[in-house]
Amino acid sequence: MKNRKSNLSGSNLSFRSPIIKRKEFIQIGSLATASMMLPKFLKAFESKALVPGGNKVVVVLQLSGGNDGLNTVIPVRNDIYYRLRPSLSIRKGQTAQLTDEVSLHPSLAAFKALYDEGNLAILNNVGYPNPDRSHFRSMDIWHSASQSSEYWNTGWIGRYLDAQCNGCARPTQALEIDDVLSLALKGEQNNAIAVQNPQRLYGTANEKYFKDILKNHHDEHHDEQPVEYLYKTMAQTLSSADYIFKESRLHPTGATYPNTELGAGLKTIASLIFSDINTKVYYISLGSFDTHVGQDNQQSRLFTQMNDAVKAFTDDLKKNGRMDDVLLFTFSEFGRRVAQNASNGTDHGTANNMFLISGGLKKKGVLNAMPDLSDLNEGDLKYKIDFKDVYATILNKWLSADAKKILGAKYSMLDFI
C-alpha cells in the first residue's frame, strides 16, 4: 500500500486561462503528475558536468502493506513460533537455511546466495515507539521519519534533497519509479521526480499538444500564481524528460530482467546507475503484503517477484563493477502479529526485519538477535532498533549528509556500513 501520493485531482487550484482548463490539465495523466513532482533544480543538470560512475547510491525497496517478518526471516528452532502458527509456520526443511537458528522464506533463494557471498545483512526488531497499526499512519511515520505523535508534511529523502541541494553547483537528484510521488521524497524546497518509464515520459513530453500550450502561454498574462506555477512545472518537466531519457540510454543494461513491474523498475534503475546521471536515491515499491487471508500464496508470489528481480539487479551490478557502490534496503510499514488468525493469515503488528544488500557492507549476516517470542506486548513484537537509526546511518555514512539536520534529532549510528 503506497501512502501520501501526490496528484492533481485533490488540488483546489482553478484555471482562468483560455488555453488550458483545470479539467484538461488533470486529464493529461502521468505528465501532469510528474510535473508537479519535479524539483526546480533538475533543469540545471542539462548544462552541467556530472559526476562519473562510482558515486554511492541508495535503492529503497518498500514492501507495501505490512510484510510478515516472521515468515520472512524464520526462527526455525523456536517452539513458540510453531505453536502460535500451527498451519502458517514454515518447517525448517522447507526453508532457505542461513544458520541452525535462522532461515529465509523458501522463495528467497537469491537472498540466501547474497548472504553466503557476504552481500546481505539482516536487522531484526526494527520499529518505533508507540507503534500505529494503521497502514496510512504508520507509512506516514516511516516516510517522514517523525515520532508517532508528530505529523510532518515532508519526507526524510525530500529533506535530504533540501539539505544537499540548496544553492549547490551540482544539486543531488532522487527518482521514484512510479507515476506519483511518495511523501518520503517530498521536501520543503525540493521534491524528487516520479517516473515510471523514462521513454514514455519523454514521448509524452514531446507531444505537440503540450508544446503548443507552453508556446501560447508565453503570449498570455496571468496574475494567478497557482496557474503560473503549474505552467512553470510543466515547462520544467518538458525540458527534463528529454534529459532523463537520454541519460537512461547512455549505458543501457543488456541483462535480462523478469517480466514484472519490479523487474522493469530495477532494470531502469540499473541503466541509470550505469549512466552518468548523478542520482543518489532511487525508490521503488512492491505489494500488497496485507495478508489477512491466505497468506501463503500471496507472500510466496510477491517474494518470488522480489527474489527474481533483486537477483537480476545484483547480478547486473556485479557484472558492471557497481555492487560496492549501491546499497539496497527493504522496509515495510509494520510487521504482523505473532499468532496466525482464523483465515490462515496474520493481522497488523509492530516491529519487523529489514534486508540490507551491498558489496560495501562492513557487517554482514544476521546483525542482531531474533525476536523474543516469549516477551511480547499483547501479542506483538517489541521493537529494539528505531528505524530512524537506520536512516541516520545511511544518511551519514553512505550519503555523507547531516542526519541530525535532516531528521531533526540525533540518532544512533549503526555499524553495518
N, C-alpha and C positions, 0 to 999 in steps of 0.2 A: 504494500500500500504506500504510494507516494503521498507526501504531505506538503501543504502550503505551496502548491504550484501557482505560478502567476499566469494569468491570461487576461485577455481584453474584455471578456464577456462580463466580468464583475466590475468593470470601470463605470464611474459616474460621469465620465467625460462626454461632452456633446460637441457636434460639429456644426459650424455655420457656413463652411466653405462650399461653394457650388461645385468644386472639383471632386470632392470625396465626402461621402456621408458616413456617419458613425457605423451604420449597419454594414455598409460596404467594407469599411476598414476591418470590422470584426471578421467578415467572411473571407478575408484573404488568407486566413489559416496560419500555417506554420511560419510564414514570413513575418506576419504581424506579431506573432508571439515571440519569435526570435528577436525582432527589432526592439521590443520592449525590454528584452533581457540584455541588450548589447551594451557593454561598457564603453564609456566615452573614449577611453584610451585606445581601443582596438584599431581604429583607423590609422593611428600613428605608426603602427607596425609596417605599413606599406612602404615607407620611405626610410626605414632604419635597418642597420645591420643587425642580424640576430645571433644569439648565442649558438655555437655549433653543438652537435650531438655530444652527450656526456653529462648534461645537466641533470640534477636529481629531479625525479618525477614521482608524484603520488597518484595512485589509482584507487579510488574509493568504490567498493562494490557493496551497495546497500541491499540487504536481504529483507525486502519489504514484507510486512505483515506479522512479524514476530516468529522467527525461526525457533524450532525446538532444539535447544542446545544439547540436551541430554541424549538425544538420538543422533546428534552430530558428532560430538566427542564423547564417547560412550564409556562409562565406568564399569567395565566388563566383569569385575570381581566384587561388585558392591551388591550385596543381597537385598538391600532396601530398594535399589533401582528395579530389580526384578519383581520384588513383592508388590510394589506400587504400580507396576506396569505389566500385569500378567500376560496380556496379549500384544501389547505395543512394544515391549522391550525387544532388543536385538541381541541374539545369542552370540557369544564370543566367537564361535566357529564360523559365523556368517559375516564377520566384520573385517575391516582392513586394520590389522593389528599393528599398533605402534610399540607398546610395551606390554608387560604382563598385566598391567592395570588399566591401560588406556587403548581404545580402538577408535577408528573412524567409521562412519556410516559406510556400508558396502558399496555405495555408488560413488565414493570419493577416492577411488584407487589412485588417481593422479596426485591427489593431495598427500597420500602416503608416500608416493615416489618423491615428491618435493621434500617431505620430512626426511626420508632416507638420504637425500642429497645434501641436507643441511640448509635448504632454502625455505623452510616452513617453521614458524613459531606459533604457539597456541597460548592465548591468555584466557584463563578461566575466571568466572565470577565477576565479570565486568558489569557495572551498572551505575547507579547514582542514589543518593539518599532520598528517602520518601518517594519511592517509585510510583509512577502513574500507569495504570493498565489500559488507558485509552490509546488506541493506535495514533490518533491525531496529536494528542497532547504529548505523549512520550516521544513521538518523532520530532515534534517541535523542540523538545528539550535536547535531543541528540543533535538536531540541525543547528540550533542556536548556541549550544553549549552553555545554557543557562542553568540556574538552580531550578528545582521543581516548583518553587514558589514564585519564580520570576517569569515574565512574559516579554520576550525580546522579538523585535521585528527584523533583526539581521542575523545572518548565519556566520559560523566560525570561518568558513572559507571566504565568504564575502568580506569579512573584516580583515582577513589576511590580505586580500587584494587592496583594501583601503590603506593598510599599513605599508605594504610593499610598493604600491604603485602611485602613491601621492607625490606627484611632481618629479618622478624619476625619469631619466632619459630613455630607459628601456623598460617600460612597465611589464609587469608579470600578468600572465593570462591564465584563465581556468575555463574549461569546457565541460558541459554536461551533455552526455549522449542521450538526448531526449528532445521532444518538441517543446517542452515547457521547463522552466527553471525551478529547482527546489529552493526552499528557504536557506539551506546550508550555503548556497552560493550567492546570496544577496547581501551586499554591504550598504553602508550609508552613502558612499560616493561612487563605488564601482560594483558592477554586477558581472558575473560570468556570462557566457553566452550558451544557450541551449541549442544544439544542432543534432538532429537525428542522423542526417546524411548530408555531408558537405556538397555532394554533387546535386542533390535535389534542391538544397537551399540556393546553390549557385544558379541552377536552371530557373528557379522561381524568381530570383533577384534580377535576372536578365530579361524577364518578360517585358514587352513593350508597354503593357498596362501601367506597371509601377514607374517606369522611367518617364512616361507621359505625365503621370501625377506629379512627380517632382519637378519636371520641366515647367509645367503650368503653374505650380506653386510659387516658383520664383517670381512670377509676374503678379502674384496676389499679395495683398497686405492683410496680415492677420494680427489682431491685437489680443487674441485669446491665447494665453500662454500654454494651456494644455494641448491645444491643437498644434501650436508651433513645436512643442516637444515631440509629439507623435511624428510630425514630418521630419524632424531632425533625426530621430532614432531610426526612422525608415531609411533615410539617406545614408546613415552610418552602416546599416545592415547591407544595403545595396553595394556599397564600396568595399565592405569587409568580407562579404560572402565569396567574392572572387579570390581574395587573398587566402582564406581558409581552404578553399577548394584547390587552389594551385599548390599550396603547401602540402596538402594531403597526397598530391600526385608526384611530389618530388622523388620520394623513395617508397613507392607503394610496396607493401609486403606481398611477396609471392607465395606465402604459405597458405595452406588450405585450412579454413576455419569451419566449424559446424554451421549448418544452415539454420541457425536460430537467431533470435533478436540479440541475445547476449553475444553469440559468436560474431555477428556482424558488427556489433558495437566495439568489441575488443579488437577486431580487425582494423576498424577505423582508428582506434587509439594507437595501435601498433604503427600504422602508416604515418601518423602524425609524430609519434616519438622518433621514428627513423628519419623524419624530415628535419628542416632547420627551424621549425616553429618553436617559439620559446614558451610553450605551455608547461606549467608546473603541476597543475592539478587536473585530473580527469575524474568524472563522476558518472557512475552507471548503476542501474538497479536491476534486480531480478525478484520476481514474486508472482503470486502472493503465497506467503508461508503461513497464512492464518488457518491452521489445520485443526479446527474444532471437530471435524468429522473425517473419518477415513484418512488418517494422517499418512499411513504407509505409502500409498500410491502417490499422493501429492508431493510429499517430501522427496521420494525417490525420483520422481520425474524432474523436479527442479534441480536436485543435486546432480542428476545426470547431465542436464544442460550446463550447470556451473562447472562440473568436473571437466567436461569435454572442451568447453570454451577456454577455461583457465589453462588447461594443458596445451592447447594450440597457442595461446598467448605467451606462456612462459617458454615453450619450445622455440617460438619465434624470437623472443628476447635473447635467449641463449645463443641462437644461431647468428644473431646480429650484434653480439657483444654488449648488450644493454641490460642484462639481468642484474648486475650490481648497482645500476643507476635507478632502478624502478622499485618502488615499494607499493605493493598492492595489499590493502587490508579490507576485511569484511566486517560489517556490523549489522545488527537488527535492533529494532526499537525496544524490544524486550524478549525474554525467553518465554518458556511455557511453564505451567505448573508441573510439579514433580509427578503427581499421580495422574494416570490417564482418566479420561471421562467415560461416560457410558456409551459414547458414539465412536469408540476406538480412535479418539483424538485427544488433544490437550487444549486447555484453556489458557488465557493470558496469564503470564507470570512476571518474573522480575529479571534477575541477573542472567547473564548469558556468556558465551565464549566469543572470541574474535580470532580469525586467522590473520597472520602477518606473513607475507610472501615476498622474498627478495634474496638476491645473491649477496646483499650487503648487510645481512643480519649479524649482529655481534653475539647474540644469544639465540639459540635455536631449540627446537623441540617443545616439550610441554614446560612452560616457563614458571608455572605456579601450581599450587595444589588443586586437585579436582574438587568439585563441590562437596561439601559435607552434608550428606543427605540425612544425617541424624540430628542436625541442628538447623531446622527450618523456621521460617517466620510464617505461621499459619499456612503451611503447605508450600511455601515459596522459598527459593534460594535467597541467601543473604549475599549481597554484593561485597566484594573485598577490594576491588580496584575501581576507582572512579574513572569513567570513560574520558573525562577531561584531562586526566593524567596521560592518557594515550595521545590525545590531541596535542597536548603541550609538548610531549616528547617528539612527535613528528614535526611540529612547527619549529621547535628549537634546533633539533639535531639533524633533521633531514632537509628542511626548507630554509634553515638559517634565519628564522624570523623571531620576533619578540613575542613569545607566547603569552607573557603576562599582560602585555598591552592588548593583544588580540582577544584573549579570553576574559580579561577584566579581573583576574586574580592570579595568584601564584599557585601552581600545581606541581605535584611531584614529578621528577624526571625518572622514567623507567630506563632499563639498560639493554633493551633488545636491539637498539641501533646506537 
